[in-house]
Amino acid sequence: MAAEPVWSVDPRTGKPREQVAVEATAEEVDQAVRAAQATRGALADRVLRAAFLRTAADLLDASGEHVVEAADAETALGPVRLTGELARTTAQLRAFADVVEDGSFLDVRIDRPDPGAIPPRPDLRRWKIPLGVVAVYAASNFPLAFSVPGGDTASALAAGCPVVVKAHPDHPATSELCASLLRRAAAKAGLPEDVVVLVHGFDAGLELVRHPLVAAAGFTGSIRGGRALFDAAVARPVPIPFHGELGSLNPVVVTEAAAAERAEEIGAGLAGSMTLGAGQFCTKPGLVLAPRGADGDRFLDALTAAVSETEPAVMLDHRMRDAFVAGVAERAALAGVHTPVTPGAGGAHTVSAGVLAVDAAALSGDGHRLLLEECFGPVTVVVRYSTREEVTAVLGLLPGNLTAGLHIAEDDETAAPLLAELTPLAGRVLVNGWPTGVAVAPAQHHGGPYPATTSTSTSVGATAIERWLRPVTYQSTPGHLLPPELRDGNPLGVPRR
């Protein structure tokens, strides 16, 4: 059977650009995983790991013009957006190099023996070790920061885990270019190139998560695709951790006091956030609760005016475009749904942003639950409420989310109880801000209750490394047999308790 070709496609026209590769067979996936597995010993050297991550960042920066050009040709995200994404990606690689050198991620804990304790305590020394080969599934909407050189790859390599990346079909040429740069960086740093291996193809993705040498997986994508891979990961003879980011509505509540204070500002801010990147951010605010009445009307008018001025946009591929057009049409056809700005097709290859509006009471019916599901693209649903009880009722219908937002006024008496209601719904809660920027920082958490993610971990920030580690305790072990990080005298200067 002939290998299926992998084509790079121009989303602006829908036409193939070039054949980039062929889909990997089961045998080729096996070879890729085994090649990555063979590099584990070399990756154990933390000095080399840190040097590798920094070299990878340097090579990506040096090739920035070519990387951005390739990504724009395949995603239509534009040079400005992609230049910023590349800077974020390389900064993330360097940040994980710092994490590796610091050593705190090893979480070293030492309990000295105490024969007088009840029960007696032996010498115990605990740290964390890498799980093994990590399968990374690249995202469609971030061809750099959540794909081949992105956060899952960077954090796994920082943990000491080799990576096999399943390229996303929307940007295979970009994936090949970035993988080649990472492999060149590995060689320059003195590591085997196969610490990073790239494969293409849907079937390859399934083979990868089922491979017995794959120890964990990271995924960013749809609920349907992510759940299928999650189910495969836990159905294996030896189940593995699957850290998936699947989908999020990202609700926002605008209080009556906030609307009275700055309705126009909030409306314009929402328009900018929900249309950013053609609405293709996992953190897009997709459902906003706003009060009925004159102040809520001013908010909706400002939102309508700003969205109406948004130019038609190209989505990542025509499949997503068609799904968006069909999805907003189905939602707009529901009883009681109004369209202050009608979303849909903007042309043969583009979409137009829009706003749907509905009364809070309508969401209690089963037929309107579709409005509580993510619609990938430039649309948001404004839910008008009259009472605090209606806000609580709507929030009670929502699944887990990556973010939840709250817009309040100064000395807003409703702020504290609303914040308490929003906190169980999301991994990041924002006050008087918009969620479509995710800072790469040690305190960041990019995750949330299912279906936002399939685990309690973050995929952004320093603690993302914890996904690829497991703790091990050595008991009553002679010092010369211990890893240097656990020996008396702390010869490597690793932080420990």
N, C-alpha and C positions, 0 to 999 in steps of 0.2 A: 504493500500500500504506500503510495507516494506521500511524502511529508507535505502538510498543508502550508502554503506560503503565509507569511506575516507581512501585511502591507501597512505602510504609513499613509494616512488619509488626511487630506486637507479639509477641515471642518467648514471652511468658508465656502467650499464648492461641493463637498461630498465626493470628490474625485481622488482616486489613489495617486500618491506621489511617487513611491518607490517600494520595491520589495526589500524589506529590512532583514528578514531571517525566515526560518521555518519553525513550525511548532515542534516542541520537543516530544520525542517518543517516551514511552515508559522506561526503556533502556537508557535513554539519554538523561532522564531525570535521575535515575539510579546512579549513573556515572557522576552527575553534578553533585548529588548529596554526598557520595563517597569521597569525591575530591575535596569538598569542603570539610568533611569530617577529618580528613588526614591533616588538616592545618591546625587542629586544636592545640597541639603541643607548642607550636610556634607562637600562637596567640596568648599563651600563658604569661609571656613576658610583658609586664605592664609598661615598661619603658618603650618597647617597640610599639605597643598598641597606641600609646599617646602620640608617638611620632607619626605613626600611620594616619591617624585621624587628622592631625594638623597638615600633613602632606597632602591628603585628599582635599582638604579645604583649599590649600594653596593652588593645586592643579585645577580645581573647579573654577576658582577665581581667575586664574590665568587664561582659561578657556571660556570665560564668561560670555564673550560675544557669540561664539559658536553654540554654546549651550542654550542661550536665550533664543537665538535664531531657530535652532532645531525645535525647541519647545513651542515657540509661537507658531511655527508652521503646522504643528500637529494639534494645537489646542485653541488657537485664536485668542489666547488670554492677553496678548499684547506685550511689547517689550518693557513698558514701565512696570507693570505688575510682575512680570517674570524676573526682571532685574532685582526687584525687591525680594522676591521669593528666593532667588539664588543667594542673595546676601544673608537671608535668614538661614538658609541651608548650611552655608559655610560657617556662619557663626555658631550654629548648633553643633557641628562637628568639632569646632575648637572648644566649645563649652564642655563637651564630653571628654575631650582630651584632658581638660583641667580636672574633671571628676575622677578620671583614671589615676592621674598623678596624686591627687589628694588622698585617695584611698578610703575615705569615709564610707563609700558604698559597700565596702567589704563587711561593715557592721561588726567589727571585732569586739568580742566580749570575753573577758577572762574572769573566772571565779577560782580563787586559790583554795587549796584543800583546807577543810576545817573538820578534824575528827570529832570535835566536841559538839558539832551541830546535830540536831535531831531531825531527820536521820543524818548520819555523818556525810559530809560533802567531799567528794574526790576533786582532783584538779580537772577543771572543765574549761575548754577553750573553743569558742564558737566563731565561725566566719561564714562567708557566703562564696559559693563556687559557681562557675558558669554551667548552664544546663546542657549545652551542646549545640548542634546545628539548629539555627532558627530559620524558618520559612517566612519570608516577608512578601505580602501581596500589595503591590503598588496601587495607589489611588489614582482615580481619573482626574480629579479637580486640582491636584497639586503635583505636577509632573516632576517636581524637584523635592520640595520639603516633606512630602509624604509618599515618596516613590523610591527609586533606586538609591539615591544618596541621602534619603530622608531620615526622620527621627527613629523609626523602627530599626533601620539598618545601623545608624550611628550608635544607638543605645545598646544594641545587641553586640556589635563589635567592641564597644567600650567594656561590656561585661566579660569579654573573652570568648564570645560565641561566633563562629563563622556563619555566614549568611548565604542562603540561596534565595534570590529574588525572582518572583513571578511577575514579569513585566505586564503593565496594563496595555491592552490593545489600542488604546487611544493615543499612546505616544511611544511606540516601539523604537523609533530612531533615537529619540531623546534618551530612552532607557539604555540602548546600546552604547551611546556616547558616554553617559555617566558611568556605566559599569566599566568601560575601558579605562576611564580616568581613575576610578577607585582601584582597579587591579594594578594600574601603573604605579599608583601611590603605594600600594602594598609592597611592590618590588623595590621601590626606592627606599622604603623604610626597613627593608631587610626581612620582609615576610613573604610567604608564598602568595602568588596572585589569587589562588583559589579560596582565600578567605572570603571572597565575594564571587559568586557565580550567578549568572543570569539565565533564565529559561523563559520561553514563550508558550502560550497556548492554554485553552480552558482545561483540557484533559490533563495537561502537565500540572496545573494547579491542584487538581484532585490527587494525582499521583504523589505530589509533593507532601501534602498534609497527611497522607497515609503511609509515607515511607518510614520504616522502623527506626532509621537513624535520625530523623527529624525530632527534635526534643521540645519545640514550642513553635508557635506561629503568631504573627502579627498581621492584621488585616484592616484596611480602611475602604469602605464601600457601602453597598446596599444591604438592607436587611435580608432580602432574599438570598443574595450570594453569600453574605457573611454567615447566615444561619446554616446554610448547606455545608459550608466548610467547618463551622463549629460542631455540627452534628457528626461530621466525619472524624473530627479530631477526638471527640469523646467516645466514639464507637470503635476506635482502634482496640486491638488486644491490649496494648498499653496506652491508655489515654494520655493526651498531652495538653498543657495549657494553651488556650487559644484566646489571644487578646484582640478582640474585634471591635472596631468602631463602625456601627451599622446605620444609624439614622437618628435624627433629632428634629423636633419641632421648635425648640428654643422659645418658650412662651415669655411674654413681657406683659407686665401689669402697669398701666398708667393710672395713678390715683386721681381722684377728683381735684385735689389740691394742686397736684402737678399740672393737670390740664388747665386749671384756672390761671396758674402762674406763667406757663410758657408753652401753650398748646402748639403754636407755630414752630417753635424750635424743636419740639419733640417730633412733630410730624415730618419736618425736613430731615431730621436725623435718622428716623426710621427709613425714609425713602432711600437715603444714601446707603444704609446698611443692607437692606433687603435686595437692592439691585446691584450691589458690589459683585464684580466678577460674574455678571449675568445671573445673580442669585444662586451661584453654584458653590457656596460655602456651606460646610457642615454646620456652621454656627449661625446661619441666616435666621433672623427672627421671623418665624413663620406664622405665629399667632399672637395677636396683641389685644389685650382687654382694655378698652377705653370707655369712659363714662358716657351715658346718654346726656343730652342737654346741649346748651349753647357752647360750653367749653369743649366738650367732646366733638361737636360739629366743627369747631375751629381747627382742632387737631386733624380731623379727617379731611377737611378742605386743604390744609397745608400739605398733607401726605399726597392727596390727589393731584395737586398742582405740581409737586416735585416729581412724582412718578410719571405724570403726563409728559414731562419734558425729557424723559429718558429716551435715548435713541434705541432702536432695535439692536439686539445683540446676537452674536453667534454663540451657540452652546458648544460643548466639548465634542459632541458628535451628533449625527442626525437621528440616531436612536433615542438619545436623551431629548432632543428637540421634539420629536414626535410624541414621546411620553409626556412631556410638559404640556404640549398643545392639547392632547387628549385629557390629561389630568385636570387642567384648569377648566376645560369645557364641561367635564362631568361635575365638578364642584359648582360652577356657576349655574348649572341647570337645577340645582337643589332648590326646593321650595324655601322662600324667605331669604335667599342669598341675593344680594345686590352687587353690582359691579361699578363702583365709582370710576375705576379705570379698567377696561376690559383687557385681560391678559390673553395671549394666544400667539398665533403665527404673525411674525412681522414681515415676512417675505418667504421666498423659497428656501432660504438657509438661515433665517433669523427668527427670533421671538420678540414679542413686545411685553414689557413689564406691566403688571396690573395689580389691582387691589380688589379683594372680595370683602363684603361686609355682611354681618348677620347678627341678629339679636341673641343674647346669651341663652334665652329660654329655648331656642330652636335646637341647641346642641344636645339636649337631653334625649332627642329622638334617635333611634338607631340609624335612620337613613342619613343623618348628618355627621356620623362618626368619621366619614371621609375627611371632613375639615380638620380633624385632629390628627391626621397623618401627614408626614412630610411630603411636600410637593417640590421636587428638585428643580429650581429655576427661579426667575424673578417675580415672585408673587407672595403676598402675605394676606392673612385673614384677620380682619378687624372685628372683634366681638364686642358689641355694645352692651353694657350692663347698667342697671339702675340701682342695685343694692349690693352691699358687701356680701350678702348671702349668695348672690348670683356669681360673684367672683369665686367664692369658695367652691360652689357647685361645679364650675367649669374646670378649675384646677384639679378637682377630684376625679375628673375624667381623663386626665392626661397620663401618658406613659412616661418613662424615664427620659431625661434629656441631658445633653452636654451642658447647656446653660439655661439659666432663668434670669429674667431682668425685672427690675422694679424702678419706676420713675416716680419720685416723690418731691414734695416741696419742703422747705425748711420748717422744722417743727411740725411735721406731718404726723398726726396721731395714729394713722393707719399703718405707718411704716413697719413697726416692730412685729405686729401679728402677721402682716403679709410676708415679711422676710422669713418668718418661721414657717409659713405655709409653703413657700417656694423652695426652701432648703432641701426637703426630702426629694424634690423632683429633679435635681441636677447636681453636676459635679462642680460647677462654677456659678456663683450667684453675683450678678452685677447690680449696682445701684447707680442710677442716673448715667448710664453708659450703654453702649451697643456691643454685642458679643462678637462681631466679625473680625476682631483682632485678637490673636492668641499669643501673648508674649512668651518668649522662651526664657523662663526664669525658674530658679529653684523652687519657688512657692507655687508654681503653676500646676493646675490640675485640668487635664483635658480628657474627660471621661465622665461617666454618669451611670445611673441605674439603667437596666435593660429597657428598651433596645438601643439606647445610646451606645453602650458598650457591653461586652460579655464578661467583663471582669471589673474589679474595683480599682484597677491601676490607671495611670495616666500614660498617654503616648507623647506628651510634650513636657519638657522640663527635666531637671536632673534625676528625679526619682523614677523616670521611665526605665532606667537601667534595672530597677528591681524586678521587672517582669522576667528577666532572663537569668536569674540567680536562684539558688536554693541554699538554705543554711545547713552546715555540717558542724557537729561538735566532736572534738577529740577529748577523750577521757583518759586521764592517767598516762599520757603519752610522753615518752622520753623526748627531751628537748631537741636532740639531733634529728628526730624523725618528723618534727613539726614543720609546717611551712614557715619560712622566715617571718612572715607577718604575725605569727602567733608565739614566737620564741621570747624568752625572757630577755630583757634589755631592749626590746623593740628595735632591732637593727635597721629596719626600713622606715622607722618613724611614722608608722601608720596610726591614725587616730583610733583609740580604743577605750573601752570601758572596763 
